[in-house]
Amino acid sequence: MRILSVLVAVALVSGLTGCTAAREVPGRAAPASAPSPPAPAPSAETSAEEPERPRAHRTSTEHYEGSGDRLIPIPPTREIGLVTVTAHGRGSFIVQSVDASGDDVEFLARGEGHHRGTRLFNNLETAEDITALRVTARGSWRITLDPPSSATVWRGPQITGSGDAVIRLHRKAEGAERITSAFTGDSNFIVEGADEDDSALLANEIGSCEVERALPDGTFLVIVTGDGPWTLRRTGPGPRLTATGPPARDDHASAGQAGGRTTPRT
């Protein structure tokens, strides 16, 4: 995942003009050259950048379930949210979002056999609304679209889970914090941290691994992609890593919506 600003580029085109010297005729005055027309004033469209508009967030929850291959119509949307996919059966399965032109936009889930995981939904900037979900599967499945606020909250220095997950930090990263990402699966394992403007790659390995990286200041969201068990640990100064108090939501309930078996530890 990468959060990018939309920049408006203005190209300035200049032309070259040639001139030929007039031969002076005796007894006659040389004709005066015509004045050059004034340069047009720059318009507001070319002199100012279009302000960036914040992306809207989903506020409602939708459930879809079935079996086998399906193209599921959904209300047209460009809102960012979470998508949780649970699949049962044999063989591979894939879930993709589809825009109004019928083009596949982004992978929302892909795996083999039984699977449960959560990814960001509508994270990519698109020219058209997302209008459908395309499912390729041999067995049964269930898909839930949730608001981003339903992500599991990470409290304390460590959190464990399995499969794809989107995790919201109880407190934004600040100071010289570090994150260790451990994985015991066989597939590709990716961990990204996101702040308000950008994202940082915190791990990108294949198979079992343990990777330590600096956790950038301002990070408030961690996205895990990997088909297997994982553990994340935050280390750094201050009591922010041992914060106590009532959780923002039931962690077991949120694990049901935001991926498989996500368990914060204090």
matplotlib code that plots the C-alpha trace (Angstrom):
import matplotlib.pyplot as plt

x = [0.0, 1.2, -0.7, 0.3, -0.6, -2.1, 0.2, -0.9, 2.0, 1.9, 3.9, 5.1, 5.7, 7.8, 8.2, 11.1, 10.4, 12.7, 13.1, 14.6, 16.3, 14.5, 16.7, 16.7, 15.3, 16.9, 14.5, 11.9, 11.3, 11.6, 8.1, 7.6, 7.3, 3.9, 3.8, 3.8, 0.5, 0.5, 1.2, -2.0, -2.3, -2.0, -5.4, -6.3, -6.3, -2.6, -1.3, -2.7, -2.6, -5.8, -6.2, -6.0, -9.3, -9.2, -10.5, -13.8, -14.0, -16.6, -19.1, -21.3, -20.9, -21.9, -21.9, -21.8, -21.6, -21.9, -19.8, -17.9, -17.2, -19.4, -19.5, -21.2, -22.7, -22.2, -23.3, -20.9, -18.2, -14.8, -14.7, -11.7, -12.6, -11.6, -12.5, -12.4, -12.6, -13.2, -12.9, -13.4, -12.6, -9.8, -7.6, -6.9, -9.3, -9.1, -11.2, -10.8, -12.6, -14.2, -14.9, -17.8, -16.0, -15.8, -12.0, -10.3, -8.8, -7.0, -6.6, -8.6, -7.7, -5.8, -4.7, -5.1, -7.6, -9.0, -8.2, -9.2, -7.7, -8.3, -6.9, -7.6, -10.5, -10.5, -7.0, -6.0, -7.0, -9.4, -11.1, -14.3, -16.4, -16.0, -19.2, -18.6, -16.5, -15.2, -14.8, -12.9, -13.3, -14.2, -15.7, -17.8, -16.8, -17.9, -16.9, -17.4, -16.8, -16.2, -15.2, -11.4, -12.3, -13.1, -9.4, -7.9, -6.3, -2.7, -2.1, 1.1, 4.5, 3.4, 0.6, 0.3, -1.9, -2.2, -2.9, -3.6, -4.4, -4.9, -3.9, -4.4, -1.8, -3.3, -0.8, 1.1, 4.8, 7.0, 10.7, 13.3, 10.9, 11.6, 9.4, 10.4, 8.3, 8.5, 6.8, 6.6, 4.9, 6.0, 4.6, 5.6, 5.5, 5.0, 4.6, 3.9, 3.5, 1.3, 1.1, -1.2, 0.8, 2.9, 3.8, 7.0, 8.0, 8.9, 9.4, 9.3, 10.5, 9.6, 9.3, 10.1, 12.0, 12.5, 13.1, 13.8, 13.3, 12.9, 9.2, 8.7, 7.3, 3.6, 2.9, -0.7, -1.5, 0.3, -0.7, 0.3, 0.2, 1.1, -0.5, 0.8, 1.4, 3.2, 4.3, 5.0, 6.9, 7.4, 10.4, 11.5, 11.4, 8.5, 5.5, 3.5, 4.4, 2.9, -0.3, -3.1, -6.8, -10.1, -9.7, -11.4, -13.2, -13.3, -10.1, -11.6, -14.6, -12.3, -10.1, -13.2, -13.6, -10.0, -8.3, -7.6, -6.6, -5.2, -4.2, -2.7, -0.3, 0.6]
y = [0.0, 3.5, 6.8, 9.2, 12.9, 13.9, 16.5, 18.8, 19.5, 22.6, 22.6, 25.9, 25.9, 28.6, 29.3, 30.8, 33.5, 34.5, 37.9, 39.2, 42.6, 45.0, 46.5, 50.3, 52.0, 55.4, 58.3, 56.2, 55.6, 52.0, 50.7, 50.5, 47.0, 46.1, 46.0, 42.5, 41.4, 41.3, 37.9, 36.3, 36.4, 32.9, 31.5, 30.3, 26.7, 26.8, 29.0, 27.2, 23.6, 21.7, 21.1, 17.5, 16.0, 13.6, 10.1, 9.2, 6.3, 3.6, 3.9, 0.8, -3.0, -5.3, -9.1, -11.4, -15.2, -18.0, -20.7, -21.2, -18.5, -15.4, -11.8, -9.9, -6.5, -4.0, -0.3, 1.9, 3.3, 4.9, 4.8, 3.3, 0.4, -3.1, -6.4, -9.7, -12.9, -16.4, -19.3, -23.1, -25.7, -27.1, -25.4, -21.8, -18.9, -15.2, -12.2, -9.0, -5.6, -4.6, -1.1, 0.2, -0.7, -4.3, -4.1, -5.9, -3.3, -4.9, -8.2, -8.4, -12.0, -14.9, -18.3, -22.0, -24.1, -22.7, -19.0, -16.1, -12.6, -8.9, -6.3, -2.7, -2.2, 0.6, 1.6, 2.5, 5.8, 4.9, 6.8, 4.9, 3.6, 0.0, -1.8, -5.5, -8.2, -11.0, -14.4, -17.4, -20.4, -24.0, -24.0, -21.7, -18.2, -15.2, -11.5, -8.6, -5.0, -2.9, 0.7, 1.2, 2.0, -1.7, -2.7, -4.6, -2.2, -3.0, -2.3, -3.2, -4.2, -7.4, -8.7, -12.2, -13.4, -15.5, -14.5, -11.1, -8.4, -4.6, -3.3, 0.1, 1.3, 2.4, 5.3, 6.6, 5.7, 8.4, 8.6, 5.9, 3.0, -0.3, -3.1, -6.8, -8.9, -12.7, -15.2, -19.0, -19.6, -20.6, -17.8, -14.3, -12.2, -8.4, -5.8, -2.2, 0.8, 3.8, 7.4, 10.2, 10.8, 7.7, 4.1, 2.3, -1.3, -3.0, -6.6, -8.4, -12.0, -15.5, -18.3, -18.2, -15.0, -12.4, -8.8, -5.7, -2.2, 1.4, 2.3, 5.7, 8.5, 9.0, 5.4, 4.5, 1.6, -1.7, -4.0, -7.6, -9.9, -13.5, -17.0, -18.2, -17.3, -14.1, -12.0, -8.2, -6.6, -2.8, -1.7, 1.8, 4.5, 5.6, 4.2, 4.3, 0.7, -0.5, 1.6, 0.1, 0.7, -0.6, -1.7, 0.3, -2.9, -6.5, -8.0, -11.4, -9.8, -7.6, -10.6, -12.1, -9.1, -8.2, -11.5, -14.8, -15.2, -11.7, -11.5, -8.4, -9.1, -6.7]
z = [0.0, -0.9, -0.2, -2.9, -3.5, -6.8, -8.4, -11.3, -13.8, -16.0, -19.2, -20.6, -24.4, -26.0, -29.7, -31.7, -34.2, -37.1, -38.7, -42.0, -42.2, -44.6, -47.3, -47.1, -50.2, -50.8, -50.4, -48.7, -45.0, -43.8, -42.7, -39.0, -37.6, -36.1, -32.3, -30.7, -29.2, -25.4, -23.8, -22.5, -18.7, -17.1, -16.2, -12.8, -14.1, -15.1, -12.3, -9.4, -8.4, -7.8, -4.0, -3.0, -1.8, 1.1, 0.3, 2.0, 4.4, 4.4, 7.3, 6.8, 6.8, 4.0, 3.9, 0.9, 0.8, -1.7, -3.3, -6.6, -9.2, -8.9, -10.0, -7.1, -7.8, -5.0, -4.5, -6.6, -4.3, -4.1, -0.3, 1.5, 3.8, 4.9, 3.2, 5.1, 3.2, 4.6, 2.2, 2.5, 0.0, -2.1, -4.7, -5.2, -4.8, -5.8, -4.9, -7.0, -7.1, -10.5, -11.8, -13.8, -17.1, -16.0, -15.4, -12.5, -10.2, -7.1, -5.5, -2.2, -1.4, -2.9, -1.4, -1.3, 0.5, 3.8, 4.3, 6.4, 6.1, 5.9, 3.4, 2.6, 0.2, -2.5, -1.6, -5.1, -6.8, -9.6, -12.3, -11.9, -9.0, -7.8, -8.7, -8.2, -6.6, -8.7, -6.9, -8.4, -6.0, -5.8, -2.3, -0.1, 0.9, 2.9, 2.2, 4.6, 3.8, 6.9, 7.9, 8.5, 12.1, 12.7, 12.3, 15.3, 17.8, 18.7, 22.4, 24.2, 22.8, 20.9, 18.7, 17.0, 14.2, 11.1, 7.5, 6.0, 8.6, 8.9, 12.4, 13.9, 16.4, 19.8, 19.7, 16.7, 16.5, 17.9, 18.7, 18.0, 17.9, 16.0, 14.8, 14.6, 12.2, 12.6, 10.2, 10.2, 6.9, 3.4, 1.3, 0.6, 3.8, 3.6, 6.3, 5.6, 7.9, 6.9, 8.1, 6.9, 3.7, 2.8, 3.6, 4.4, 3.7, 7.0, 5.7, 2.4, 2.7, 1.5, 4.1, 7.8, 8.8, 11.4, 10.3, 12.4, 11.0, 12.2, 12.7, 11.1, 13.2, 12.6, 11.6, 12.8, 10.5, 9.9, 7.0, 7.0, 3.9, 4.4, 4.5, 7.9, 11.6, 12.4, 15.4, 15.5, 18.3, 19.0, 21.0, 21.9, 24.6, 26.7, 28.4, 25.1, 24.5, 27.8, 27.7, 29.7, 29.9, 28.4, 24.8, 22.0, 21.0, 21.9, 20.4, 19.8, 18.0, 15.9, 15.1, 13.6, 11.3, 10.7, 10.0, 11.7, 15.3, 15.9, 19.6, 21.2, 24.1, 26.9]

ax = plt.figure().add_subplot(projection="3d")
ax.plot(x, y, z, "-o")
ax.set_aspect("equal")
plt.show()
